[in-house]
Amino acid sequence: MAKHVRSIEWPTVLLAVAIHGGWLALTAAHGALPWPVLALLGGWFIAWHGSLQHETIHGHPTRWRWANDLIGGVPLSLWLPYGAYRRTHVAHHRSPHPTHPHHDPESRYVAGGGIGAAVARMRATLIGQLLIGPVVAIALFLVDEARRVRSDPGGIAREWGPHLVGVALVLAWLHAVALPLGTYLLCFVLPGQPASLLRGFAEHRADAAGPSRAATVASRGPLALLFLNNNLHAAHHAAPAAPWYRLPAVERARADRPEPRYRGYRDVLRRFALAPHDAVHHPALREGGNG
């Protein structure tokens, strides 16, 4: 995707050291921390690592894909193969119809009714997304992957083979530091998902201006660092090869910014805590089109 990298991007290398080193230190010291603190820090590092994976998928911090894959491919979340994330995210950026569920694998709109639409309605509010979204997102992904076992066994093997090797290494480390798997799931994996879902909640909307249908959340401080400025999502889509630390400059340089803008995540919370971000069916589908 990002083919313009000609040297090592040291800010991202240092970031990767901080994320992996912090995760190692936190898991090793888990016994000295009360569980609320462990869950807060554990969720932070899982979400931060997910943001780092997004960077490596876009070709950072080196021009060598194998090096980027080594940096981002460690499956700290346990459930999401790096190869699957790459496949769906690349397809998302290449989609000719962003947000349409028939064309964009990262779309949160649904094409049908029944239970799927009912769950989507519950996730259409921010509170609903944060409460049930983590478990639902993981479950839906695993169901889709189970279906791919028959339709694309080669792809499953290519993505899940390296993933399971990585999971085995993560589990070996957890065993070495005497961190029970149940504690890791409850204090690291599950708390890490709401943060990622918060970032993605208002990123796209089908009726948004611009070809990417992307929005901008003008957040600064801890959340911008956690999300590696991907909250400036319209800027990211406008310059997908730009590293995270240059996105604020990309945002400032854009003269025409027609996309939806929020002042920060408090603004998103104020607007959509209990109100749906949008209808669960894409406008083309609501109008009876075939998409």
N, C-alpha and C positions, 0 to 999 in steps of 0.2 A: 504494500500500500504506500507507505512513505518511502520513496526512493531517493530522497534528496539529502539523506544523511551522508556526510563525507568524512566525519570524524567522530570520535567518542564524545558524547554529551555528558560531561562530568557531573553536572547537577543531578541528572537522573541516576548515574552510577552511585553517587553518594546517597541519594534517596533510597536506592535498592539496598545498600549496605545498612542504612538506618532501619528499614522495614524488616529485613531478614534478621539483622542483629537484634532488633527489639523483640521480635517474635521469639527468637531463641532464648533471650534473657528472661522474658516474661513466662514462658513455659517452664523454664528451669526454676524460677522463683515462685511458682504458683502457690506453693504451700505456705508462704509467708504473707499472703494477701487475703483479705476477706473477699468472699465471693462477689459482692457488688462491684468492688474495685477491679477484680479479675475479669468480670463480665464487661465492664466499661472499657478497660484496656484491651482485652481480647477481641471485642467487637471492633474496636478502632483498628487494630492491626490487620484483621481479616479484610475489612472494608478498604483500608489503605493499600493492602496487597492487591485487591481487585482493581484499584485505580492504576497501580503499577502495571498489572497485566494489560490493561487497556493501552498503556504507553508502548509496551513491547510489541503488541499486536500491530501497532501503527509504525513500527520500524525504528523504535528508540530502545536503548541509547546508542546503538552502533549501527553500522551499515551491514553487519553480518546477521542474517536471520538466525543462524544456529546459536549465536551468542545471546541474542535477545530472547530466544526461546528458553535458554538455560536460566536466564535471569527471571523471566516471568512464568516459567512453566511449573514451578513447584506448587503442588495442589494443596495449599494450606486450608482451603475451604472443604476439601475432601470430596465434594459431590460434583464439581464442575470440571470436566476435562478441558485443559487449555486448548486443545485442538478444536473442540466443539465451540468454545467461546470464539476462537478465531474465525471459524467457518461462518457462524451466524452473524458476527459483527462485520466481517467483510461484506457479506451479502446485504446487511443493513445499509452500509454506505453505498453500495452499488445499486440498490433498489431504484428502479425508475419511478416507483410510486411509494415513497416513504409513508409509513403508518398504515398502509393498506394490508390487512392480514393475509391476503393472497400473494403479496409480493415482498413484504418486509418481515423477516423472521423475528424482529424485535418489537413488532407491533403489539400494543396492548388492547387493540380492538378485537372483537370476535365476529365471526361470520355467521354463526348459528344461534340457536336458542338453548333452552334446557338448562342443565346444571352449569354448563360453561358460562352462559350469559349471566346466570344468577350470581356466580362467584365473581365474575367481572364487575357486576354492579356493586358488590361489597367492596371490591378493590378500587372503585372509581373515586372514593373519598380518601383523603390522606390518612385519616385514622384507620380506616378499613385496610388500606394497603399496608400500613405499618404493623397492624395486629395480625392479620391472616396472610399477608403477602409472602413473608419468608417461607412458611411451610408450603403454601400453595405453589409458589414459583419453583421450589425444588421438586415437588411432587409432579407438576406438569412436565418439567424437563425430563424427569426419569421415565415418565409414561411415554413421552415422545421418543426417547432413546430406545425403549423397549420395542416400540413399533419399528424402529430402524433396523433392529436385529435381522428382520426378514427382508426388508427392502434394500438395505445397504450394509450387508455384513462386512464388506471390506472397509468401509468408512468407520464402522464401529470398532473394528480391530485396530485401525490406524490411530484412532483417537483415544480409545480406552486402554490399549496396551501400555503405552507410555504413562498414561494417567495412573493405572494401577500400580506400576512400579514406583511412581512418585508417592502414591498413598502409602505403600509399604514402607518407604523411607521415613515419611512423616510419622507413621505409627511406631516405627522402631525408635525414633527420637522421643516420642511421648512415653514409651515404655521405659526408656533409659532415664528419664527425669521423673518417673513415677506419677505421671499425669493421667488419670483414668480417662478412657475414651468418652464416657458419659459426661464427665466434667468439661472436657474439651468441646463437645457438641453444644452443651448448654451455656458455656461461658466464652466461647470463641466463635463457633460456626453460626449459631442462630443469632446472637447479637450483631454479628457482622452484616447480616442480610438487610435489616431495616435501614441501615445507613445507605447502602447501595440503592435500595428501593426509594428512599427519600430523594436521592439525586435524580433518579430516572423518572420520578412521578410526573413532573411538569416539563420534561425535556422536549417532547413532541406533541403536537396536536394536529389533527387532520386538516383543520381549516386555518392553520397558521399561515402567515405570508412567507414567501420564499420557497425555493425548490426543496429544501431539506425539511420543511415543516418544523423547524427547530425553534426553541425558545432560549431566552437568556435569564438566568437567575444571578443578579448582581451581588453575590455573596462574597464577603471577604473574611479573612481570619481563619479560624480552625477548620470550618467546613470547606472553604476553598482549598486549603492544604490537603484535607482528607480526600477531596474529590479531584485533586490535581488540576484545578481550574476547569474541569469538564462541565461545571455548572454554566460556564460561558459556552453553551452547547452550540448555538448558532455560529459562533466564531470557530469552534472546532470543526463543524461541517464545512464552513467556508475555507478553512485551511487545515485539512486533516493531517498534513505532514508536519505541522508545527508542534514542537515539543510543549509540554505542559507549562513550562516557565515563560514561554513567549506568547501564550494565548491572551493574557491581558493586553499586551501591545497590539496583537491582532484585533482585539475588540475595540481598542481606542482608535485604530486606524481605519476602521470601517465607517465610511461616510454615510451610507444608507443602511439603516438597521430597522427593517420593517417588522421583524419578528416580535412575538409577545415578550414583554420584559417584566420581570418581578424584581422588587427592590432587595429581596433576600428570601431566605426560607421562612422567616416570620411572616412575610407577605404571602407566601404560598400556603402556609398554615392558616392564616387568617381567612384566605379565600376558599380553601378547599378542605379544611379539617372535617367538616360534615357535609359539604356540598360536593357533588361529583365534578371532576375535572372536565368530563365530557360524557356524552352518551356512549354506551359500550360498543355500538355498531358504527362502523365507518360511514361517513356521509354517503358515499357511493352505494353502500349496501342499504342504508336507510331509505335511499331514494329508489330502491328496487333495481339498481343496476347490477350487472354481473361482475364488475370490477375488471 
